[in-house]
Amino acid sequence: MWIVVMFDLPTDTKKARYAYAQFRKELIKDGFEMMQYSVYIRHCASEENMEVHEKRVKRILPPDGEVRILTITDKQFERMRVFWGKRRKPPESPPQQLMFF
């Protein structure tokens, strides 16, 4: 599963910019990667794992602005079409699973 966090946060004051930066840093610390400006994604191995990360995002929500969380399956993520100019680029692939022997 993939968890997508999209946000539109104010940056008009020093306090708002600090809240924006802290929110973004916490997302990165939790393993999210920037997909586009203000859109961060993270692959989760299971629905339970996704729920853990969703709760973490809810815990770090800034006081102002809008944050949206979207969860999608690997299959839905694969169907995404990504374009760079007129060329099509494949979407990000999920990380490799760790194998223990």
DSSP file (Angstrom, degrees, kcal/mol; ACC not computed):
  #  RESIDUE AA STRUCTURE BP1 BP2  ACC     N-H-->O    O-->H-N    N-H-->O    O-->H-N    TCO  KAPPA ALPHA  PHI   PSI    X-CA   Y-CA   Z-CA
    1    1 A M              0   0    0      0, 0.0    43,-3.6     0, 0.0     2,-0.4   0.000 360.0 360.0 360.0 155.1    0.0    0.0    0.0
    2    2 A W  E     -AB  43  72A   0     70,-3.4    70,-2.5    41,-0.2     2,-0.5  -0.952 360.0-154.0-120.6 141.4    1.0    3.6   -0.5
    3    3 A I  E     -AB  42  71A   0     39,-2.6    39,-1.7    -2,-0.4     2,-0.5  -0.976  11.3-164.0-115.3 129.2    0.1    6.6    1.7
    4    4 A V  E     -AB  41  70A   0     66,-3.7    66,-3.0    -2,-0.5     2,-0.5  -0.952   2.6-165.2-116.1 126.5    0.0   10.0    0.0
    5    5 A V  E     -AB  40  69A   0     35,-3.1    35,-2.9    -2,-0.5     2,-0.4  -0.960   8.4-177.7-114.2 120.6    0.1   13.2    2.0
    6    6 A M  E     +AB  39  68A   0     62,-2.9    62,-3.6    -2,-0.5     2,-0.4  -0.954   8.9 177.6-117.7 135.1   -0.8   16.4    0.2
    7    7 A F  E     - B   0  67A   0     31,-2.3     2,-0.4    -2,-0.4    60,-0.2  -0.987  29.1-166.2-144.1 151.8   -0.7   19.7    1.9
    8    8 A D  E     + B   0  66A   0     58,-2.8    58,-2.4    -2,-0.4    -2,-0.0  -0.899  28.8 174.6-132.6  99.8   -1.3   23.4    1.4
    9    9 A L        -     0   0    0     -2,-0.4    56,-0.1    56,-0.2     2,-0.1  -0.845  32.1-109.7-114.3 144.6    0.2   25.3    4.3
   10   10 A P        +     0   0    0      0, 0.0    10,-0.2     0, 0.0    54,-0.1  -0.381  27.8 177.7 -69.7 148.7    0.5   29.0    4.9
   11   11 A T        +     0   0    0     -2,-0.1     6,-0.1     8,-0.1    -2,-0.0  -0.007  47.0 111.7-136.0  27.8    4.0   30.6    4.8
   12   12 A D  S    S+     0   0    0      4,-0.0     2,-0.3     5,-0.0     3,-0.0   0.672  76.1  40.4 -82.1 -17.0    3.1   34.2    5.2
   13   13 A T  S  > S-     0   0    0      1,-0.1     4,-2.4    -3,-0.0     5,-0.2  -0.846  85.2-112.9-126.1 165.3    4.6   34.6    8.7
   14   14 A K  H  > S+     0   0    0     -2,-0.3     4,-2.0     1,-0.2     5,-0.1   0.900 119.4  50.8 -62.1 -40.7    7.8   33.4   10.4
   15   15 A K  H  > S+     0   0    0      2,-0.2     4,-2.1     1,-0.2    -1,-0.2   0.893 110.6  48.8 -64.3 -40.5    5.7   31.2   12.7
   16   16 A A  H  > S+     0   0    0      2,-0.2     4,-2.3     1,-0.2    -2,-0.2   0.889 110.3  50.9 -68.0 -39.7    3.8   29.7    9.7
   17   17 A R  H  X S+     0   0    0     -4,-2.4     4,-2.5     2,-0.2    -1,-0.2   0.888 109.9  50.6 -64.7 -38.3    7.1   29.0    7.8
   18   18 A Y  H  X S+     0   0    0     -4,-2.0     4,-2.6     2,-0.2    -2,-0.2   0.925 110.1  49.2 -64.2 -44.7    8.5   27.3   10.9
   19   19 A A  H  X S+     0   0    0     -4,-2.1     4,-2.3     2,-0.2    -2,-0.2   0.898 111.8  50.0 -61.9 -40.8    5.4   25.1   11.2
   20   20 A Y  H  X S+     0   0    0     -4,-2.3     4,-2.4   -10,-0.2    -2,-0.2   0.942 112.3  46.7 -60.8 -49.0    5.6   24.2    7.5
   21   21 A A  H  X S+     0   0    0     -4,-2.5     4,-2.5     1,-0.2    -2,-0.2   0.891 112.5  49.6 -63.1 -41.0    9.3   23.3    7.8
   22   22 A Q  H  X S+     0   0    0     -4,-2.6     4,-2.3     2,-0.2    -1,-0.2   0.918 110.9  49.5 -65.0 -43.3    8.7   21.2   10.9
   23   23 A F  H  X S+     0   0    0     -4,-2.3     4,-2.0     1,-0.2    -2,-0.2   0.934 113.3  46.8 -60.2 -46.9    5.8   19.3    9.3
   24   24 A R  H  X S+     0   0    0     -4,-2.4     4,-2.1     1,-0.2    -2,-0.2   0.905 111.7  50.4 -63.3 -43.1    7.9   18.6    6.2
   25   25 A K  H  X S+     0   0    0     -4,-2.5     4,-2.5     1,-0.2    -1,-0.2   0.888 109.7  50.9 -63.2 -39.4   10.9   17.4    8.3
   26   26 A E  H  X S+     0   0    0     -4,-2.3     4,-1.5     2,-0.2    -1,-0.2   0.879 108.2  52.3 -67.2 -37.4    8.8   15.1   10.4
   27   27 A L  H  <>S+     0   0    0     -4,-2.0     5,-2.4     2,-0.2     3,-0.3   0.942 111.9  45.8 -61.0 -46.6    7.3   13.5    7.2
   28   28 A I  H ><5S+     0   0    0     -4,-2.1     3,-1.8     1,-0.2    -2,-0.2   0.903 109.6  54.5 -63.7 -41.6   10.8   12.9    5.9
   29   29 A K  H 3<5S+     0   0    0     -4,-2.5    -1,-0.2     1,-0.3    -2,-0.2   0.812 105.3  55.0 -61.5 -29.7   11.9   11.5    9.3
   30   30 A D  T 3<5S-     0   0    0     -4,-1.5    -1,-0.3    -3,-0.3    -2,-0.2   0.343 129.5 -95.1 -87.4   6.8    9.0    9.1    9.1
   31   31 A G  T < 5S+     0   0    0     -3,-1.8    12,-0.3     1,-0.3    -3,-0.2   0.563  75.5 144.0  96.8   8.4   10.2    7.8    5.7
   32   32 A F      < -     0   0    0     -5,-2.4     2,-0.4    -6,-0.2    -1,-0.3  -0.523  33.5-153.2 -79.0 149.3    8.1    9.9    3.3
   33   33 A E  E     -C   41   0A   0      8,-2.8     8,-2.8    -2,-0.2     2,-0.4  -0.939  24.0-105.1-121.8 146.9    9.6   11.0    0.0
   34   34 A M  E     +C   40   0A   0     -2,-0.4     6,-0.3     6,-0.2     3,-0.1  -0.564  35.2 173.0 -73.2 125.2    8.7   14.1   -2.0
   35   35 A M  E    S-     0   0A   0      4,-3.1     2,-0.3     1,-0.5     5,-0.2   0.803  74.1 -20.9 -94.8 -41.8    6.7   13.2   -5.1
   36   36 A Q  E >  S-C   39   0A   0      3,-1.7     3,-2.2     0, 0.0    -1,-0.5  -0.890 100.3 -54.9-150.5 174.2    6.0   16.8   -6.0
   37   37 A Y  T 3  S+     0   0    0      1,-0.3     3,-0.1    -2,-0.3    -3,-0.0  -0.424 129.1   1.6 -58.1 130.1    6.0   20.0   -4.1
   38   38 A S  T 3  S+     0   0    0      1,-0.1   -31,-2.3    -2,-0.1     2,-0.4   0.655 112.8 101.6  63.8  19.2    3.7   19.5   -1.1
   39   39 A V  E <   +AC   6  36A   0     -3,-2.2    -4,-3.1   -33,-0.2    -3,-1.7  -0.964  47.8 177.5-132.4 117.1    3.0   15.9   -2.1
   40   40 A Y  E     -AC   5  34A   0    -35,-2.9   -35,-3.1    -2,-0.4     2,-0.3  -0.926   7.2-163.9-122.2 144.2    4.8   13.2   -0.2
   41   41 A I  E     -AC   4  33A   0     -8,-2.8    -8,-2.8    -2,-0.4     2,-0.3  -0.896   7.9-175.3-128.2 155.8    4.5    9.4   -0.5
   42   42 A R  E     -A    3   0A   0    -39,-1.7   -39,-2.6    -2,-0.3     2,-0.4  -0.973  21.7-132.8-149.0 135.1    5.5    6.4    1.5
   43   43 A H  E     -A    2   0A   0     -2,-0.3     2,-0.4   -12,-0.3   -41,-0.2  -0.718  22.3-164.9 -86.6 138.0    5.2    2.7    0.8
   44   44 A C        -     0   0    0    -43,-3.6     6,-0.1    -2,-0.4    -2,-0.0  -0.976  20.1-142.5-124.8 138.4    3.8    0.5    3.5
   45   45 A A  S    S+     0   0    0     -2,-0.4     2,-0.3     1,-0.1    -1,-0.1   0.745  81.7   6.4 -72.2 -23.8    4.0   -3.2    3.6
   46   46 A S  S  > S-     0   0    0      1,-0.1     4,-2.0   -45,-0.1     5,-0.1  -0.940  75.9-103.3-151.6 170.0    0.5   -3.7    5.0
   47   47 A E  H  > S+     0   0    0     -2,-0.3     4,-2.1     2,-0.2     5,-0.1   0.867 120.9  54.4 -67.0 -35.6   -2.7   -1.9    5.9
   48   48 A E  H  > S+     0   0    0      2,-0.2     4,-1.6     1,-0.2    -1,-0.2   0.914 108.6  48.3 -63.6 -42.7   -1.8   -2.1    9.6
   49   49 A N  H  > S+     0   0    0      1,-0.2     4,-1.8     2,-0.2    -2,-0.2   0.884 109.5  53.5 -63.6 -39.3    1.6   -0.4    8.8
   50   50 A M  H  X S+     0   0    0     -4,-2.0     4,-2.4     1,-0.2    -1,-0.2   0.897 105.7  53.2 -62.0 -41.1   -0.2    2.2    6.8
   51   51 A E  H  X S+     0   0    0     -4,-2.1     4,-2.1     1,-0.2    -1,-0.2   0.869 105.7  54.5 -63.3 -36.4   -2.5    3.0    9.7
   52   52 A V  H  X S+     0   0    0     -4,-1.6     4,-1.7     2,-0.2    -1,-0.2   0.931 111.6  43.5 -61.2 -46.4    0.5    3.5   12.0
   53   53 A H  H  X S+     0   0    0     -4,-1.8     4,-2.1     1,-0.2    -2,-0.2   0.847 110.3  55.7 -71.5 -33.0    2.0    6.1    9.6
   54   54 A E  H  X S+     0   0    0     -4,-2.4     4,-2.2     2,-0.2    -1,-0.2   0.914 107.6  49.6 -63.0 -41.7   -1.4    7.8    9.1
   55   55 A K  H  X S+     0   0    0     -4,-2.1     4,-1.8     1,-0.2    -2,-0.2   0.878 108.4  53.6 -63.6 -37.7   -1.7    8.2   12.9
   56   56 A R  H  X S+     0   0    0     -4,-1.7     4,-1.1     2,-0.2    -1,-0.2   0.908 108.4  49.1 -63.9 -40.9    1.8    9.7   13.0
   57   57 A V  H >< S+     0   0    0     -4,-2.1     3,-0.7     1,-0.2     4,-0.3   0.926 109.8  51.6 -63.4 -43.8    0.9   12.2   10.3
   58   58 A K  H >< S+     0   0    0     -4,-2.2     3,-0.9     1,-0.2    -1,-0.2   0.851 106.6  55.6 -60.9 -33.8   -2.2   13.2   12.3
   59   59 A R  H 3< S+     0   0    0     -4,-1.8    -1,-0.2     1,-0.2    -2,-0.2   0.776 110.5  43.7 -70.0 -26.7   -0.1   13.7   15.4
   60   60 A I  T << S+     0   0    0     -4,-1.1    -1,-0.2    -3,-0.7    -2,-0.2   0.244  78.7 141.6-105.2  13.6    2.2   16.2   13.6
   61   61 A L    <   -     0   0    0     -3,-0.9    -3,-0.1    -4,-0.3    -4,-0.0  -0.291  52.1-122.1 -57.5 133.2   -0.5   18.3   11.8
   62   62 A P        -     0   0    0      0, 0.0    -1,-0.1     0, 0.0     5,-0.1  -0.337  21.6-112.5 -72.0 161.4    0.3   22.0   11.8
   63   63 A P  S    S+     0   0    0      0, 0.0     2,-0.3     0, 0.0    -2,-0.1   0.787  95.6  35.3 -68.3 -27.2   -2.2   24.4   13.4
   64   64 A D  S    S+     0   0    0    -54,-0.1     2,-0.1   -48,-0.1     0, 0.0  -0.816  91.8  39.4-124.7 163.6   -3.2   26.1   10.1
   65   65 A G  S    S-     0   0    0     -2,-0.3     2,-0.4   -56,-0.1   -56,-0.2  -0.365  81.5 -67.5  96.6-175.4   -3.5   25.0    6.5
   66   66 A E  E     -B    8   0A   0    -58,-2.4   -58,-2.8    -2,-0.1     2,-0.4  -0.967  38.2-176.9-124.1 132.6   -4.9   21.9    4.8
   67   67 A V  E     -B    7   0A   0     -2,-0.4     2,-0.4   -60,-0.2   -60,-0.2  -0.997   5.0-169.2-128.4 130.7   -3.5   18.4    4.9
   68   68 A R  E     -B    6   0A   0    -62,-3.6   -62,-2.9    -2,-0.4     2,-0.5  -0.956   5.6-158.7-120.6 140.5   -5.0   15.5    2.9
   69   69 A I  E     -B    5   0A   0     -2,-0.4     2,-0.4   -64,-0.2   -64,-0.2  -0.977  10.9-177.9-120.0 127.3   -4.1   11.8    3.3
   70   70 A L  E     -B    4   0A   0    -66,-3.0   -66,-3.7    -2,-0.5     2,-0.4  -0.983   8.5-161.1-125.1 134.2   -4.8    9.3    0.6
   71   71 A T  E     +B    3   0A   0     -2,-0.4     2,-0.3   -68,-0.2   -68,-0.2  -0.958  15.6 171.6-116.7 134.9   -4.1    5.6    0.7
   72   72 A I  E     -B    2   0A   0    -70,-2.5   -70,-3.4    -2,-0.4     2,-0.1  -0.958  30.3-110.7-138.6 156.4   -3.9    3.5   -2.4
   73   73 A T     >  -     0   0    0     -2,-0.3     4,-2.3   -72,-0.2     5,-0.2  -0.330  33.7-108.0 -79.6 166.2   -2.9   -0.1   -3.2
   74   74 A D  H  > S+     0   0    0      1,-0.2     4,-2.4     2,-0.2     5,-0.2   0.899 121.0  53.8 -59.3 -40.9    0.2   -1.1   -5.2
   75   75 A K  H  > S+     0   0    0      1,-0.2     4,-1.1     2,-0.2    -1,-0.2   0.915 109.3  46.8 -62.5 -44.1   -2.0   -2.0   -8.1
   76   76 A Q  H  4 S+     0   0    0      1,-0.2     3,-0.4     2,-0.2     4,-0.3   0.894 111.7  51.8 -63.9 -39.4   -3.7    1.4   -8.1
   77   77 A F  H >< S+     0   0    0     -4,-2.3     3,-1.5     1,-0.2    -2,-0.2   0.883 104.4  57.1 -64.4 -39.0   -0.3    3.1   -7.8
   78   78 A E  H 3< S+     0   0    0     -4,-2.4    -1,-0.2     1,-0.3    -2,-0.2   0.804  99.7  60.0 -61.0 -30.2    1.0    1.1  -10.8
   79   79 A R  T 3< S+     0   0    0     -4,-1.1    -1,-0.3    -3,-0.4    -2,-0.2   0.526  78.9 116.5 -79.2  -4.8   -1.7    2.5  -13.0
   80   80 A M    <   -     0   0    0     -3,-1.5     2,-0.5    -4,-0.3    -3,-0.0  -0.385  59.0-142.9 -65.0 140.1   -0.6    6.1  -12.4
   81   81 A R        -     0   0    0      9,-0.1     2,-0.5    -2,-0.1    -2,-0.1  -0.928  16.0-168.9-107.2 126.2    0.5    7.9  -15.6
   82   82 A V  E     -D   89   0B   0      7,-0.7     7,-3.0    -2,-0.5     2,-0.4  -0.963   2.1-169.9-119.8 129.8    3.5   10.2  -15.1
   83   83 A F  E     -D   88   0B   0     -2,-0.5     2,-0.6     5,-0.3     5,-0.2  -0.968  14.9-168.9-123.8 135.3    4.5   12.6  -17.9
   84   84 A W  E >  S-D   87   0B   0      3,-2.9     3,-1.7    -2,-0.4     2,-0.4  -0.937  76.8 -48.4-116.9 102.0    7.7   14.8  -18.1
   85   85 A G  T 3  S-     0   0    0     -2,-0.6     0, 0.0     1,-0.3     0, 0.0  -0.591 121.0 -28.7  66.0-124.7    7.0   17.1  -21.0
   86   86 A K  T 3  S+     0   0    0     -2,-0.4     2,-0.3    -3,-0.1    -1,-0.3   0.535 121.9  92.9 -98.7  -8.6    5.8   14.9  -23.8
   87   87 A R  E <  S-D   84   0B   0     -3,-1.7    -3,-2.9     1,-0.0     2,-0.4  -0.621  73.5-129.6 -86.5 144.6    7.7   11.8  -22.6
   88   88 A R  E     -D   83   0B   0     -2,-0.3    -5,-0.3    -5,-0.2    -2,-0.1  -0.777  20.9-164.0 -93.7 136.4    6.0    9.3  -20.3
   89   89 A K  E     -D   82   0B   0     -7,-3.0    -7,-0.7    -2,-0.4     0, 0.0  -0.957  22.8-114.9-119.9 137.7    8.0    8.3  -17.2
   90   90 A P        -     0   0    0      0, 0.0     3,-0.1     0, 0.0    -9,-0.1  -0.379  37.3-105.6 -69.4 149.9    7.1    5.2  -15.1
   91   91 A P        -     0   0    0      0, 0.0   -13,-0.0     0, 0.0    -9,-0.0  -0.230  49.3 -76.5 -68.4 165.5    5.9    5.8  -11.5
   92   92 A E        -     0   0    0      1,-0.1   -57,-0.0   -15,-0.0     0, 0.0  -0.273  49.8-128.0 -58.2 146.1    8.2    5.1   -8.6
   93   93 A S        -     0   0    0     -3,-0.1     3,-0.1     1,-0.1    -1,-0.1  -0.729  26.4 -99.9 -98.2 151.7    8.6    1.5   -7.7
   94   94 A P        -     0   0    0      0, 0.0    -1,-0.1     0, 0.0     3,-0.1  -0.306  47.2 -95.9 -65.4 152.5    8.0    0.1   -4.2
   95   95 A P        -     0   0    0      0, 0.0     2,-0.1     0, 0.0     0, 0.0  -0.283  47.0 -93.9 -65.5 155.0   11.1   -0.6   -2.2
   96   96 A Q        -     0   0    0      1,-0.1     2,-0.2    -3,-0.1    -3,-0.0  -0.431  40.8-114.3 -69.2 142.6   12.5   -4.1   -2.1
   97   97 A Q        -     0   0    0     -2,-0.1     2,-0.3    -3,-0.1    -1,-0.1  -0.528  29.0-115.0 -75.4 143.5   11.4   -6.3    0.7
   98   98 A L        -     0   0    0     -2,-0.2     2,-0.5     2,-0.0    -1,-0.1  -0.600  28.3-151.9 -77.1 139.6   14.0   -7.4    3.2
   99   99 A M        -     0   0    0     -2,-0.3     2,-0.4     2,-0.0    -1,-0.0  -0.962   8.9-167.6-117.4 129.4   14.7  -11.1    3.3
  100  100 A F              0   0    0     -2,-0.5    -2,-0.0     1,-0.1     0, 0.0  -0.941 360.0 360.0-113.4 136.1   15.9  -12.9    6.3
  101  101 A F              0   0    0     -2,-0.4    -1,-0.1     0, 0.0    -2,-0.0   0.420 360.0 360.0-101.9 360.0   17.2  -16.5    6.1
